[in-house]
Amino acid sequence: MSERFLPPDGAAGPNGLVSAGSTGVGRLGIGLAAVARPAYITAGRNRDLGAHRSIEDLRARSRVVLDAAYAAGIRYVDVARSYGRAEEFLAGWLAAHPTFDDVVVGSKWGYRYVGEWRLDADVHEIKDHSLAAFERQSEESLALLGEYLAIYHVHSATLDTGVLTDVAVHEAMARLRDSGTRIGISTSGPAQADAVRRALEVQVGGLPLFTSFQATWNVLEPSAGRALAEAAAAGAGVIVKEPVANGRLAPGGQDGSPGAARAAELAEGLGVPVDQLAIAAVLAQPWAGRVLSGAVDGEQLASNVAAAALQIPSDVAEELADLAEEPGSYWKARSARSWA
């Protein structure tokens, strides 16, 4: 099953409007990071999930979200080895819907989930970018997802882990690439752009190794934008995660920061929830091939999907461009968020 990226658009249109509506729901994806494990850093989890976080509770919730996403026209699903039982839940859902052969799956290796399904775990995931980790986790992912696994990312690749210079790991990933799975990286932290640019340089067998890039970009943290545009110009696929900044740009998630508060005010002025404005702002970026929703229920999913029809007036787009926080401060605050 081949991975597909729709051609980007979303440039300024008539009357100074920056339109995400012309891009369509097909550019949205659904991620299971928040629904396939009991604890995560997204704001409002007690409100959204309450105490209903057993394995079977979240398996059922994942099915509801996946059903709603598919019905809305979303065909890309994002999971990872460290997202609790995300791959398992998705595999079960796919097995129950054998006619959904147009679903495209991206997963990630490089972290292990170690939270033991506890909210109060001291550590929820452990990073490991070794060759042994790739060989073990890629085998696990393929066993669950099979031919649906179209893209396999290094999870949170950074310059300091060595994964972007490890020739043995690159050769192993290239074997998976040559079998038909696209290889990429996801990024996190204030040096996302550096990781993207370094990954674009890596070749194995005379061919680029990393041709998919999943990165955080939102109106509070747009620092990777230029590097992601370079990746898209080079022919790579670009997937944007955390468009609502882990809930800071979702209804009820404002944390008192000026940027998040102003985004909510701008959304109110347009008569839409702030998540719609935040996602529409990402869809308006010409290099953003796909944009991930992290919805945990059908209502959130419907609101996220509605962003595809939102036109952002040019004056609002200009204000949104002024909301960027200093990247180091943004990521320091993100790292300090508690798992709940």
N, C-alpha and C positions, 0 to 999 in steps of 0.2 A: 504494500500500500504506500503510494508515494505521498510525500509531504507537499502541501501547496501553500503558497503565499499569494494573496491577491495583490494586484498592482496598487501602489499607494496613490492617493490623490488628496484632496482636502485643501487645495490652495485657495487663496482669497478669491471670492466670487463677486457677482454683481452687488452693487450698493455697499461695498466694503465688508461683506459678510465672510467670515471664515467658517466654512460649512463642514461639519462632520456628517451631515445627513447624506451627502452624495457617496459616502464610503460604504454604507450598508452594515447590517448586523453581521455579515460574513467575516468582518475583520475582528470581531470580538471572539474571545475564548473564555473558557471557564476553568478556574483553578481550584483544586481541592485542598489547598494548604490549611484552610480554616475549618473544614468539615470532616476531616479524616483523622483527627487526633484531638484529644480533649482540651489541651491547652495551646494557646497561641498568643501572639502579641497584639492582635487586632483589638481596637477599642470596642466596648459594648458587648463583650461575649457573655457576660452574666445576663444581660438583658436579652440577647438573641438566643442563647442556648440554655440558660438556666442550669438546672442540675441534670438535664437529660443528655448525658455524655458517655453512656456505656458504649461498648463496641457495637452492639445491635442498634442503639439509638442513632449513632453517627453513620452506620451503614445505611439505615433507612433515610436519614437526612441527605446523605450523598445521592441516593437514588432520586429523591425528590428534586434536588438541585439539577442533577443531570437530565432528568426528564424535562424539566422546565427549560433548560438551556437548549436541548435538542428541539423542543417544540418551537422555541423562539427563532431557530435558524442557526444556532451556534454549532459548529462542527469541530472545533479545536478544544482539547482537554489537556490541562497541565497538571502533572503529578510529580512525585519524587520519591526516592527510596526512604527519605527521612520524614515524609509527611504521614507518620503513623501507619495506617493501613490503606492509604490512598490508592496505590496500585492494585491492591486486593479488591477494594470496593469497586474500582473502575472495571476491573476484569470481570467481576460478577455481573455488573450492569451490562457490559458488552455481551457476555454470554447469554443474558436474558433477552437481548435485542439483536439477534443474528442478522437482521435485515439492515441494521445501521452500519453498513459497510463504508459509508462516507465519513465516518469519524476519524479524525487525525489526532494522534496522541504524542505528546512530548513529555519525557520524564528526565530525571536528573540523578546522577550518582555523585558521591563525594561526602555525604553526611549519613550517619546512622541514627535512627530514632532510638533513644535509650530511656525515654520517659516512663516506660512501664505503665502507660495509660493512667498516670497520676497527674493531678493538677499541681501538687506540691513537690514535684521532683526537683532535686537540686540542679540537675542537668537534663535537658530534653533532647539534645542532639549533639553528636560529636563529629567533627570534621576530619576527613581522611582522604587525601588525594593521591594515595600510593597506587602503584600498579596492582597490588593484591586487592585493594579495595575496588578498583575498576573491574577486575576480572570477576570478583565475587558478585558485585552488585549488578553488573551488566547481565550476568547469567540469571540472577533473580528477576530482573526486570523483564528479560525476554521470556522467561518461563511463565510469567503472569500475563504479559501483554502481547507476545508473539508478533504477528505481522502488523498489528496496530501501532507498534512502537516506530514512529516515523522520525522522531528527533530525540537525540540523547545528549543532554547538556552536562558539562562539568558544573557542579553545584557551587555557586559563589566562588568562581575562580578569581584569584588575586595574584599579584606578582610575588608575594612573600611565601606562598605555599610551594612554589616550584613547579606546579603542574603545567605552566605555560612554557617551561623549558625542559621538561622531562621527556627525553627522546623515547625511552621505553614505553611510557604511557602513550605518547603520541602514536607510536607504531601499533600498539594494541587497539587504540581507538580507530586508527585508519583501517584496520581489518574489519571493524564493524561498519565503518563508512563504505568500504568496498562491497559489503554485503547488501547495501541499499538503505542504511539508516543514516540520516543527516547528523553530523556531529557539531556541537556548539558549546557555548559557555553561558552560564548565567553569572551576573555580577552583583556585587553589593559594596557599599562603602564609598567614601569620598573619592577614591581613585578608580572608579568604574571606567572612565575614559581610557586610562592607562592600560587596563586589562584588555579592553576591546581592541585597542590599537596593537598591543603585543600579540594578541591572538590572531589578528588579521595577517600577521607576518609568517605564521607557522605553516609550513608545507610538508607533506609526506608523499613520496612518490611523484613529486613534481606537481601536485595538486594542493590547493588550500585544504587544510584539515577542518578548520572551524568556519562553518558557513551559516550558523544560526546564533543570534545573540539575544539573550533575554536579560533585560536590565530594568532597573527602577528609573522611571521618569514621571514626574508629576509637577504641578505648578509650584510646589514648594522646593523641589529638588530636580531641576532640569539640567544639571551640570554635564550629564553624559550625552546630551543631545547632539553636539557636533560630531562626536566620535561615532554615534549610532548612525548619523547621516552618512558618514564615510563608509561604514559597513554596508549600508543599503546601496550606496553608489557602487560598491565593489561587487554587488550581486548577492550579498548575504540577506537572509531573512532577519527581521528585527521584531522581537516580541517585547511588549512593555508590561512589566509587572508593577504592582502597588500604585496604580493610578490615583487611588484615593488615600494614599499615604498611611496605610494600615489603620484606616478609620478616621484619621484626622480630617479628611475631606469627605466625610459621610455624615448624614444627619445625626445629630447628637454626639458627634465625636470630636468637636472642637475642643482644643486643649488650652485655650487662652492665648495662643500665639497670635500675633497680629495678622500674619499671612493667612492662617486658617480662618480666622474670624472675618477677614475681608472677603475671602472667597465665598463664605456663607452669605455675606451681605450681597455680593454681586449676584449669586444664584437667586436669592430672595427677590432681588430687583427684576430678574427675568421670569419669576414665577415658577422656578423649578427647584428640586432638591439639589444640594451642593454636589452630591455624587455624580449627577448627570452633567453638571457643568465641568467637573474635574475630568470625567472620562471623555467628554466632547473635546476638551482642550487637547487631550492626547491624540484622539482620532484626527484632529486637525493638523497634526504634524505629518508632513509628506513622506517621512522615512519610516513611520510606524506601521509595520505590516500587520501586526495583531496586537490587540490590547486585552489584557486579562481582567475578568471580573472575579472577585473573591467572594461572591455572594454566598450566604449560608441558608437562604430560604427563597421561596418563589417570589416574595414581595421585593426583596432586595434585587434579585435577578431582573425582575421586570423594570425596576427603576434604572438599573445599569444599562439595560438594553435600549431604553428610551433615549439614552444619550446619542444614539446613532441618528436620531431625527432632529437633534438640537442644532440650531444655527446660532453661533456666537457673534454678536455685533462687534465690529472692529474696535470700538472704544473699550468694550469689556475685555476683549482679547489683549489689548494693550495694558490694561490694569493687571490682568492675570500674569503677564510677563514680568511685572514688577514685584511679584510676591515671593520670588526665590529667596530661600535662606542660604546662609553660608554652608557649604556642603559638610564641613567638619562638624558644625553644630547640629545640623540635621541628623547625621548618622550617630553622633554621640547620644542625642536624645532618643533615637530609635533603639540603640543598644541598651538604654536604661529602662525601656518599657518592660513591665512585668508580664510573665506568661500567666494567663488567666483562663 
